[in-house]
Amino acid sequence: MGCEELPKLISAAVATFDCDRATAKACLQRAVELLSVTGERSPAPATVRMRGGLAPWQEKIITAYIAANLGSTIRVSDLARVARLSVGHFFRAFRESFGESPLAHVARRRSQRAQSLMLSSQASLSQIGLDCGMHDQSHFTRVFRRFVGINPGVWRRQFNAGDANTTAEKSASQATEDPTTVQYDSRRTRA
């Protein structure tokens, strides 16, 4: 069973490393447990908690607070207050638990939310940036490029083009299945 589970765990860790480090960390810890074969037959602990990080209830409440307030200003002092820790201790514990600073984590979550908004709506990029808590479109573009690697406009065109191709392919396949269906080009040509 361990031999079959190991590649799946490593693949899951690689897939989630950039967007969800806690899950990637848990997958890698489970893989280490499977690889460390000892003479003992005692069951491995379900989850291994590292010292110095946030408690599970703190991780949960911080994650919920960030998700609920992505559209507004989120300060480290606010997050520390929610977790009931001093700012310095919170900062170190957060980095230990999530693998990045609190502000980097918030910016990453904002970029992920912007991606989902770009796929689900036709709102302008500046409006999406404002909805995700960015100050203006240039701030949104800088943060998005830092985490995704390309500008939001380019990213949106790539994914919208992929959706358009998929829709066109579906239409074409439906037309070939039913020869009585006639498709008209909605674009007009000028003479």
N, C-alpha and C positions, 0 to 999 in steps of 0.2 A: 504494500500500500504506500509506503514512504517513497519508493522509487517513482511511482506514478504521480504523486502529489508534488514532488519537488520541482519539476519543470513548470507546473502550473503556478506554483508560488512565486518562482523567480520571474516568470512572465508577468504576473499580476503586479509584482513590485516594480518592474521596469515601466509598465504601462501607467502606474499611478504615481511614480516618483515626483514628477513635476507639479501635479495638481493636488495630491493628497499624500503628504509625506508620512502621516500617522499610519495609514493603511499600508504603504510601502514598507515602513519599518516593521509593522506587525507581520507581514508576509516574510520578510527576511529573517525575523526572529524565529518564526516557525520553521523556515528552511534550515536554520542553524540547529534547531532542536532535532530535526530529522537527520542531519549529517553527523551530529555528535553522538555516536553510538558508544555506549559504555557497557561495562559488564553488568551493571545493575539493570533490573527490569522494572524500575519504579516509573510510574507515568510522569511525563514531563508536565510542568505547570502550564496551565492554559494560556496565561499571559504573563510575560516577564516585565515587570515595571522597573524602569531605570530610576535611580536615585536622583533627586534634584529637580525633577520635572513637576508639572502641574498634576494635581489629583484628578482622577477621572471626572468628578463632578465639576471641577473647575474648567477642564477642557470642554465639557459639554455646554456649560453656561457661557463661556467665552465665544465658542463657535456660534451659538444661538444669538448672542448679542451682536456679533459682527454681521451675521446674516440679516438681522433685523434693522441694522443701522448703516448698511452699505451706502445709502444715498446721502448720508449726512457726515459731518466731521467726526472722526473717531480718534481720540487721543489715547496714548498709552496710559495716562493717568486714569482715564475712564475705565479702561480694561482692567487695570490693577484694582480699582475700587470694586468692580464687579466680582473679581476673583478674591477680594478681601486680602490683598497682599500689598506690601510697599512697592513702589515703582521699580526700584532696583532689583528686588527679589523676583518680582513678576517678570521683568525683562529676561532675567537669566533662566527662570523656570519655563517661560514660554519658548525660548530658543531651544531648550533641552527637549521639550515635548513636541514642538512642531518643526524643528530643524531650520528655522529662519526667524528673523526678528518680527515683532508684532506688526510693525508698519509694512514690512515686505509682504507679510501674510495678507494683510488687509488689501494691499495693492494687487496682489495675485487674485484674491477673491473678487475684487472689482473688475479685473480684466476678464475673469471667467463669466461674471454676470453680464458684462458688455457683450461677450461672444454670444451668449444665449439670447440677449435682446436683439442683436443684429440678425440672428437667424429667425427670430419669431416676429419681428416687426419691421416696418419700413420707415421708422423714425430716423431723423437726421443724426449724423454722428455726434454733432454738438449736443443734441438733446439726450442721446444715450450716455454721453460722457457726464452730463449734469445729473442724470438719473442714477448714475453709478458713483456719485460723490466727487467727481473731478471738478476743478474750478472753471476750466474752459476746454475748448477742443484741442489746443496745443498741449495742455497738461495731459489730457486723455490720450493723445497720440504718443507722447513720450512714455507714459506708463505702460500702455498697451504694447508698444514696440519692445520695451524692456523684457516683458514676460512672454510674449507670443513670438517675437522675432520679426514681424512685419507690421506695417501701418494698418490701422483698422479699416481704412477704405479698400486697400488691396485685399485684406483678409475677407471682407464682406463680398467683394466682387468674385473672388475665387469660389466661395461657398455658394453664392447665388448663381454663379455660372454652372456649378455642379448640379444644383437643384433644377435649373432650366434644362440642362442636358438630360437629366433623369426624366423630367416631364415630357420632353420632346421624344425620348426613346419610348416611353409608355404610350404616347399618342400614336407613334409610328407603328408600334406592335399591335395596337388595337385596330388600326386602319388595315393592316395586312390580314388580321384575323377576320374582319368583316368587310368584304369588298363593296358593300352598299354604302358604307360610311364615306362621306366626302368631307375633306377638311379644306377650309378656306383660309387663305392668308389674310390676316386682318390689316396688314400694312398696305397702304395705297401707293401706287406709283404715279409719278407726275410725268405728263407727256410734254 
